[in-house]
Amino acid sequence: MEATTAVPITARTIRRERRRMKTAWAVMEALVREGVEVVFGIPGGASLPLYDALCDYPQIRHILMRHEQCAIHAAEGYARATGRPGVCLTTSGPGATNLITGLTDAMMDSTPVVALTGQVPTFFMGGDAFQEADVIGLTMSVTKHNWLVRKPTQALEAVHRAFHLATDGRPGPTLVDLPRDVLLTEAEFAPDDPEAYRPAGSTRRSPDEGLLRQAADLIAASRRPILYVGGGVIHAGAAPEVRALAEKARIPVTTTLMGLGAFPEDHPYSLKMLGMHGTVYANFAINFSDLIIAVGARFDDRVTGKLSAFAPHAKVIHIDIDPAEINKNRKADIALVGDAKQILQALLPFVRPPDTEAWWRQIQEWKARYPLRYRQDDRVIKPQFAIQMIYELTKDYRPIVTLDVGQHQMWAAQFFTWTEPRTCITSGGLGTMGFSLPAAVGAQFGRPDRLVININGDGSFQMTFQALITAVEWRLPIKVFIINNQYLGMVRQWQELFYNRRYSAVYLANPDFARMAEAVGAAGIRVERPDQVEPAIRQALAITDRPVVVDLLVDPEENCFPMIPSGMTVHDMLIAPGVKAVP
């Protein structure tokens, strides 16, 4: 069969006869079999065969982004909102190298992404050809695995294995590099069930009953236990099991930034987020606990601060699918390696509630003494007020919220009440400014049934503003709220607190973001006073035929507290400049 007349298959139709086609068409067939519906990308010379093939596969929507970094962040947003792998497609050279930040971001946040990159023809490789780059070498350390397809017969296996590995075990990014001459070569392909490419031995083992009983005994013997919940719970779909364990044993729950939504924060057992800008009571609770049950979390530095002084009297039960995380930062007394949902389901029958009455009295006292707070007047918009108003006016929509990186990210983590998994999408491990707007585009394509909100900073918005053009083109009703303090706010805060107010390269001479939005076809709203905040949010919600940018001019010198300075301990936690929280 000629490549240009290949009949697209559907995911439900398994046809095993061998057919002659160009490799680019075989790659499209593989994507269809993997259930791919949306691809984010930008074409170029080396990837043109794939784009030519796309013309024959209308069931795959290609979303033209305006920068390759936006393409992979959109794929991340799609993956995080749906739980399915996000797919991006770029050309060789700079098209591929522009993916590296997003690949690193996906690797650190365990996000399943499959990147397909065009490559110069094999007979040019190694000769510094136009738009050539060693994509395999460059991305080896920031992908779970990558493949260079040198022969047509390798293409199907590489693509199917890329999808499998992106979601198997701890999720993460994979990449397939496809030279142009290979894509244009005709060969006989026998499209097969993707399951045929799943490697043997990848089934998950049942947890060891002896270790489960030991963990249950530790829980029963504890007096100050805490559940420390990370993003792995969301990836595993284990939120119901975490709640069941907390309720059965009456254990307080704190989540990481990546774990927001894994446990409902309107539940009386919730302590909200812990860490550098977490609640005082969550940080006190974990540091004074006698047992930490860590589920899908990795004891990163933004949680622990000075590691040697973190929770010095606590034993640790660590549940994680990645054995490399066990004992990496904190020694585990009991390690349960495997799928969090499966392990918790097996553990629950053995759990006996400990005596936590005194512990809960102490936690309630901390909660009463150190609530999250701010002071709003009628002169200047406090960023916490703006974010809290966004939450109050949108909570009934059950929105999916993408957050960028910086002060606004931490305020949103604090002043939203996160109740569902996959509703908080942000860059955690890498802290990638510019992540959230293209991620919102990807999330909206993945969940067209949900309201998608992007809470952004004025600095980060300018890094990937061009993603708004794609949102306009597709008439996506995304609501973008810019917390505009005219600074790189978190950097300014650190310079104020730790560098004697020596402000260096942090002031932003911003444009009028509302007018910028209107210039590309979005709606733009500028808000300068506290009494304008609520009407502006309501106006934005009423616009459903295009994206809306709400530019909120907030107090430029407001700082984000609580704060544990980097590398310090809970005893150094600040609740205001120079004011420490006292246990």
Phi, psi and omega in degrees: 000134178291145183301318186288349178243015179299135180272118181299142176264167173252163182297337183269352184255113179257109179243122190257358180292149179286138180225144179268127180200166174286152184301324180301321178290325177296324177297318178298320177299320179295320179297318178298316180296333177277002178080019182289129179245336185224136176229133179254131181185185176217129182281164175197177187306313185288338181260003183303323177301322178293320179290327175296317179295326180303331180300333181266006183230070183295345178286349174256114178275127174261128181254112182283112176271176181249004174199143182295327176297322175297324181298315182284327175294325175296319176297322176296315179299319177300313182295317183290328180281331187250335187084359178258155181299136170273149185234133174230153187223122181224175178267190184279180174056238182296331176299320179282318182293334177292350177275347193297319178300315180293322176298317178296318178300312180295323179296315183288330181258012175054050182256126182283110179227139174245119179255129174250124182237136170289157179220155178298159180304149184301328182283352174260345187296137181089358182250017182057045179294163178302130181057037174262140172211150178281079186295321180297312179296320183292327186256003184301320184276352182240019172228157173294324175194153174223157185227136168254117183272107181263344181226146178305324183294345180272348192294309184298315181298318181298315182294313181295321178292327178298317178293318180297311185291330179299332183247348183281136180065224175285120184296163178176180184274149172228163183216139175238120181260125192236102179298147186295322181292327177293318180298330182269355182279133176275143177204170176269126180239144174242084181307130187234171175298129179306333180297338180294341182261001178287126181294145178293151175085010181266004178291149184275137181279150175287144180295150181289124184296325179298317178292324177298318179294321178296319178297317178298323178294320178297319179296315181297327183276347184284159175237342181225060182279160174210141173266122182248107196246128181245188183296339178300332177294320179292315179300324183276353185066032188260013180302318178298324181288324176298315179297318180298319179294316180299316183287324180292321184257000182054054183251132175293153185232130171235147182240155171282174174303316181287343181265003181302129183098347179289336175224130186294126183282354172271004176278140182298343180271358183280136172252008184062205187279146174253177173110197187309317179240027177280177180292152177300316186290328175293317180292319176297317185298314183288327182283337178253012179285163173250354177208123175253122173258098183268122182237113178062032179231159191235015177053049181283167188294332179288345174265316189274334191062227178292108190299321184293341181252005185279126176042062190293340184253010186262138164276162186230127165255117184246120179249118182203145180281341183259109181298339179292339180279339181289127179066010180291309179250325181225131180296135177262132174285324174225124179250125177243100186266124178153189180295126186299319181297313181296318181293315181295321177299322179286329182284323189307317181298336182271348188286133174240132185296133174278173176274103183244016183301309181296323179298316180293326176298318179295317181296318179296326178293317176297318180299318181291325184279329187230062175286161170293136184209160172201169181235116180256132174243191184263012185257311186229145181284123171277135182299326179296320178297314180300315182292320178295324177293321176301316179297311185299324184273350181241354188299328180290343176279348187051060188286159165266129187240125172258135181242142173271205189240131178137201183301315182300327178298316181288321177296321178294320176301324182281316194256356163276157171251104186273123187236348184229144172296154176063025175249350174244113183240115182209168176268114184261294187294317183271334182062057188272106173296140183094358183293320202283326182291309175296328176297324177296321176300312179297319180296322181292322175294324180287326182230072180295346180277353186243149170291129177247126180245138173244115173260118191233167172252160181293328177288313183288328179300323183287345181283327182226034180307329186298341177296337178296328180296319176297318179298323177293315182303320182264005177055045179280128184276044181289140176256116181255120178247114181264118175274093193262100177251009175061023177219161157283089200299315183291323177294317177301319179299316179295321179294325177294314188277327191237355181233030172055038177059026176275085185284122184227117173059039180239347179282136181248120173275085190280149168282178173279104186293328179296318179290325174301316180299315180296328181296333180257005175103002175271168173274143180233135180226129179250132185234123184241344184233153180303324183287351179268349188295307183297313178300324181293319179295316179297321178296318179297319180294333181281344180268116187237003184256003180192167177290157180233134174247120177251113183266106184259109179277109187249172179306117185289343185247013177289136179253159182261114176231157359298164179208125169261112181304148184306131177078004182259189185241176179298336179285351177255010185293126181264138172250353175194165180304120178078002183246119182261148173282137182248125181301000000 
